Amino acid sequence: MRNLFELHDYIQDDLKFMVKSKIRLQIMFSLLEGPKSMKEINEVHNLSFATISNNIKRLLEENLVRKVTNTFELTRFGKLKLDSIIDFHQSTIFSNRFEDLLLNHDISGIPDFLIQDMSVFSDSELVQSTPADIYKTHNTFKHLLNESKEIFGVSPISHPDYTELFQELLKSNVKACLILTDDIIKRTVTTADLKTLTSSITNRNLELWRYSGELKIAFTVADNFVSLGLFSDDGTYDQNRDLVSKEKDAIDWAKRLFDYYHQRSEKVGITNLAKIMVS
């Protein structure tokens, strides 16, 4: 891959053409919805026909737009360029909104191929506990779980409330697949109702997976939300902040993260559950 500094002039000129003119971007975003005539573009953006014509001409020259009968549409090249600007815009929004979280927390638990896609969280909410509501993060998470029908979780931490809540959800036929460290598996088995736990595993409502490495992230992704928790730079888990989103793109991203850990974990059945407990 060429050095980014070598590409600076090329990238600068390329982006300059795209973003320098708000009108060109307006036209391209309009065409992202589908082919439009000059009249339709005028109706959407209230631009003069002369302005539309001049900018369409420039877009045609750059092969970003093509004419089809009496309408104009984005070329594949044009859509690729527009997508790159949208991605850059979303990444900038995400990094600016959550700068403090990213700078002061350990994100090494997120693989590089997913780090570059974290812009899907640009519209998410950072749920934070406050002196007036010290259990806000905890209670928000419990509320979201109660609304879920299918749950996937990865965690190196535990809380008695979560064990009790998961037991109630499993009794309601909610399906859960959890990836835990040996220590958390032991704590869960110790605090859970053994009959509920074993029957849930036997009935396949619950899948337990063992992650033998060091987990530096805690997250839950369900059919309706994703909640992402991180460790502070000092190595302690930050239980007072969760990055929460209900957007489909963020949920899909989290499922990819879950798959990453799932592929590196070992399934826990009744037999090896007993082995973990005595190890």
C-alpha positions as CSV (number, residue, x, y, z in Angstrom):
1,M,0.0,0.0,0.0
2,R,1.4,3.4,-0.9
3,N,2.4,5.8,1.8
4,L,-0.5,8.1,2.7
5,F,1.8,11.1,2.5
6,E,2.6,10.2,-1.1
7,L,-1.2,10.1,-1.8
8,H,-1.9,13.4,-0.1
9,D,-2.1,15.5,-3.2
10,Y,-4.2,13.0,-5.1
11,I,-6.6,12.5,-2.1
12,Q,-6.8,16.3,-1.5
13,D,-7.8,17.0,-5.2
14,D,-10.2,14.1,-5.2
15,L,-12.0,15.2,-2.0
16,K,-11.8,18.9,-2.9
17,F,-13.9,18.3,-6.1
18,M,-16.5,16.3,-4.1
19,V,-16.9,18.4,-1.0
20,K,-16.0,21.9,-2.1
21,S,-19.3,22.3,-3.8
22,K,-22.3,21.8,-1.6
23,I,-24.5,21.9,-4.7
24,R,-22.7,18.9,-6.3
25,L,-23.1,16.9,-3.1
26,Q,-26.8,17.8,-2.9
27,I,-27.3,16.6,-6.5
28,M,-25.3,13.4,-5.8
29,F,-27.2,12.7,-2.6
30,S,-30.5,13.3,-4.4
31,L,-29.4,10.7,-7.1
32,L,-28.5,8.2,-4.4
33,E,-32.2,7.7,-4.0
34,G,-32.5,6.9,-7.7
35,P,-32.5,8.5,-11.2
36,K,-34.0,12.0,-11.4
37,S,-34.6,14.6,-14.1
38,M,-33.4,18.2,-13.7
39,K,-36.9,19.2,-12.9
40,E,-37.1,16.6,-10.0
41,I,-33.7,17.8,-8.7
42,N,-35.1,21.4,-8.8
43,E,-38.2,20.4,-6.9
44,V,-36.1,18.7,-4.2
45,H,-33.4,21.3,-3.7
46,N,-35.0,24.5,-5.1
47,L,-31.9,25.2,-7.3
48,S,-32.1,27.1,-10.5
49,F,-31.9,25.1,-13.8
50,A,-28.7,26.9,-14.7
51,T,-27.0,25.9,-11.5
52,I,-28.2,22.3,-11.8
53,S,-27.0,22.2,-15.4
54,N,-23.5,23.6,-14.7
55,N,-22.9,21.2,-11.8
56,I,-24.4,18.2,-13.7
57,K,-21.9,18.9,-16.5
58,R,-19.0,18.8,-14.1
59,L,-20.3,15.5,-12.6
60,L,-20.6,14.0,-16.1
61,E,-17.1,15.1,-16.9
62,E,-15.8,13.3,-13.8
63,N,-17.8,10.1,-14.7
64,L,-19.7,10.4,-11.4
65,V,-23.0,10.8,-13.1
66,R,-24.4,9.6,-16.4
67,K,-27.4,10.6,-18.4
68,V,-30.2,8.0,-19.1
69,T,-32.8,9.4,-21.5
70,N,-34.1,12.5,-19.7
71,T,-32.8,11.6,-16.3
72,F,-29.5,11.4,-14.5
73,E,-28.1,8.7,-12.2
74,L,-25.0,8.0,-10.3
75,T,-22.4,5.8,-11.9
76,R,-21.0,2.9,-9.9
77,F,-17.9,5.0,-9.6
78,G,-19.9,7.9,-8.4
79,K,-21.7,5.8,-5.8
80,L,-18.4,4.4,-4.6
81,K,-17.0,8.0,-4.2
82,L,-20.2,9.1,-2.4
83,D,-20.1,6.1,-0.1
84,S,-16.5,6.9,0.8
85,I,-17.5,10.5,1.8
86,I,-20.4,9.2,3.9
87,D,-18.1,6.7,5.7
88,F,-15.5,9.5,6.3
89,H,-18.3,11.7,7.7
90,Q,-19.7,9.0,10.0
91,S,-16.2,8.1,11.2
92,T,-15.5,11.8,12.0
93,I,-18.8,12.1,13.9
94,F,-18.1,8.9,15.9
95,S,-14.5,9.8,16.9
96,N,-15.5,13.4,17.8
97,R,-18.6,12.4,19.8
98,F,-16.8,9.6,21.8
99,E,-13.3,11.0,21.9
100,D,-13.1,10.8,25.7
101,L,-14.3,7.2,25.7
102,L,-11.8,6.1,23.0
103,L,-8.8,8.0,24.4
104,N,-9.2,6.7,28.0
105,H,-10.3,3.1,27.5
106,D,-8.7,0.0,26.2
107,I,-10.2,-1.0,22.8
108,S,-7.7,-3.8,22.1
109,G,-10.5,-6.3,22.5
110,I,-11.9,-5.1,19.2
111,P,-10.1,-6.6,16.2
112,D,-8.7,-4.2,13.6
113,F,-11.1,-5.2,10.9
114,L,-14.0,-4.1,13.1
115,I,-12.3,-1.0,14.5
116,Q,-12.4,0.6,11.1
117,D,-16.2,0.1,11.0
118,M,-17.0,1.6,14.4
119,S,-18.6,4.6,12.6
120,V,-21.9,2.5,12.8
121,F,-22.0,3.8,16.4
122,S,-22.0,7.5,15.4
123,D,-25.7,7.7,16.4
124,S,-25.4,5.6,19.5
125,E,-25.9,6.7,23.1
126,L,-23.3,6.7,25.8
127,V,-25.2,5.7,28.9
128,Q,-23.4,7.0,32.0
129,S,-24.1,6.7,35.7
130,T,-24.2,9.9,37.6
131,P,-24.0,10.9,41.2
132,A,-27.8,11.4,41.1
133,D,-28.3,8.0,39.4
134,I,-25.4,5.7,40.2
135,Y,-27.3,2.6,38.8
136,K,-28.3,4.2,35.5
137,T,-25.9,2.0,33.4
138,H,-26.9,-1.1,35.3
139,N,-30.6,-0.5,35.2
140,T,-30.6,0.5,31.5
141,F,-28.9,-2.7,30.6
142,K,-31.4,-4.8,32.6
143,H,-34.3,-3.0,31.0
144,L,-32.9,-3.7,27.5
145,L,-32.4,-7.4,28.3
146,N,-36.0,-7.7,29.5
147,E,-37.2,-6.6,26.0
148,S,-35.0,-9.1,24.2
149,K,-35.9,-12.5,22.7
150,E,-32.4,-13.7,21.7
151,I,-29.2,-12.7,23.4
152,F,-25.6,-13.1,22.6
153,G,-23.0,-12.0,25.2
154,V,-19.3,-11.9,25.8
155,S,-18.1,-11.1,29.3
156,P,-15.2,-11.3,31.7
157,I,-17.3,-9.7,34.5
158,S,-20.3,-10.8,36.5
159,H,-23.1,-9.4,38.7
160,P,-25.6,-11.3,40.8
161,D,-28.5,-9.3,39.3
162,Y,-27.6,-10.5,35.8
163,T,-27.5,-14.2,36.8
164,E,-31.0,-13.9,38.4
165,L,-32.3,-11.9,35.3
166,F,-31.0,-14.5,32.8
167,Q,-32.6,-17.3,34.8
168,E,-36.0,-15.6,34.5
169,L,-35.4,-14.9,30.8
170,L,-34.5,-18.5,30.2
171,K,-37.7,-19.7,31.9
172,S,-39.6,-17.4,29.4
173,N,-37.9,-19.3,26.5
174,V,-35.6,-16.5,25.7
175,K,-32.5,-18.0,23.9
176,A,-29.1,-17.0,25.1
177,C,-25.6,-17.8,23.9
178,L,-22.9,-16.6,26.3
179,I,-19.1,-16.6,26.0
180,L,-17.4,-16.4,29.4
181,T,-14.1,-16.9,31.1
182,D,-13.6,-19.9,33.4
183,D,-13.8,-17.6,36.4
184,I,-17.1,-16.1,35.3
185,I,-18.5,-19.6,34.5
186,K,-17.6,-20.7,38.0
187,R,-19.2,-17.7,39.6
188,T,-22.3,-18.1,37.4
189,V,-22.8,-21.8,38.3
190,T,-22.2,-21.0,42.0
191,T,-24.9,-18.3,42.2
192,A,-27.4,-19.8,39.7
193,D,-30.1,-22.3,40.3
194,L,-28.4,-25.5,39.1
195,K,-31.7,-27.1,37.9
196,T,-32.5,-24.1,35.7
197,L,-29.0,-24.0,34.4
198,T,-28.7,-27.6,33.5
199,S,-32.2,-27.8,32.0
200,S,-31.6,-24.7,29.9
201,I,-28.4,-26.2,28.5
202,T,-30.2,-29.6,27.9
203,N,-33.1,-27.9,26.2
204,R,-30.8,-25.7,24.1
205,N,-32.2,-22.5,25.4
206,L,-28.8,-21.7,26.7
207,E,-25.4,-22.2,25.1
208,L,-22.3,-21.6,27.3
209,W,-18.9,-21.1,25.6
210,R,-15.6,-20.9,27.3
211,Y,-13.0,-18.4,26.2
212,S,-9.6,-19.4,27.5
213,G,-7.7,-16.2,26.7
214,E,-7.9,-12.8,28.3
215,L,-11.1,-10.9,27.6
216,K,-10.6,-7.1,27.4
217,I,-14.2,-6.3,26.4
218,A,-17.7,-7.0,27.6
219,F,-20.7,-6.7,25.3
220,T,-24.2,-8.0,24.7
221,V,-26.0,-8.0,21.3
222,A,-29.6,-9.0,21.1
223,D,-32.3,-8.8,18.5
224,N,-33.1,-5.2,19.5
225,F,-29.9,-3.6,20.9
226,V,-26.2,-3.8,21.4
227,S,-24.5,-2.7,24.6
228,L,-20.7,-2.3,24.6
229,G,-18.6,-2.0,27.8
230,L,-14.8,-1.3,27.9
231,F,-12.0,-1.5,30.4
232,S,-10.3,1.7,31.5
233,D,-6.6,2.2,30.7
234,D,-5.7,1.3,34.2
235,G,-7.1,-2.2,33.7
236,T,-10.3,-1.9,35.6
237,Y,-13.7,-2.5,34.0
238,D,-15.7,0.7,33.6
239,Q,-19.1,-0.3,35.0
240,N,-20.4,3.3,34.7
241,R,-20.4,3.6,30.9
242,D,-22.0,1.6,28.2
243,L,-22.1,2.4,24.5
244,V,-25.7,1.5,23.5
245,S,-27.3,1.4,20.1
246,K,-30.6,0.1,18.6
247,E,-29.5,0.7,15.0
248,K,-29.4,-2.3,12.7
249,D,-25.9,-1.5,11.4
250,A,-24.5,-1.4,15.0
251,I,-26.3,-4.6,15.9
252,D,-24.9,-6.3,12.8
253,W,-21.4,-5.0,13.7
254,A,-21.7,-6.5,17.2
255,K,-22.8,-9.9,15.8
256,R,-19.6,-9.9,13.7
257,L,-17.7,-9.2,16.9
258,F,-19.5,-12.0,18.7
259,D,-18.7,-14.4,15.8
260,Y,-15.0,-13.4,16.2
261,Y,-15.0,-14.6,19.8
262,H,-17.3,-17.5,19.1
263,Q,-14.9,-19.0,16.6
264,R,-12.2,-18.8,19.3
265,S,-14.2,-20.4,22.1
266,E,-15.0,-23.9,23.3
267,K,-18.6,-25.1,23.9
268,V,-19.4,-26.0,27.5
269,G,-21.7,-29.0,28.0
270,I,-22.8,-30.6,31.3
271,T,-19.7,-32.8,31.4
272,N,-17.0,-30.2,30.9
273,L,-19.0,-27.8,33.0
274,A,-18.2,-30.0,36.0
275,K,-14.6,-30.2,34.9
276,I,-14.3,-26.4,34.9
277,M,-15.9,-26.2,38.4
278,V,-13.2,-28.5,39.9
279,S,-10.3,-27.0,38.0
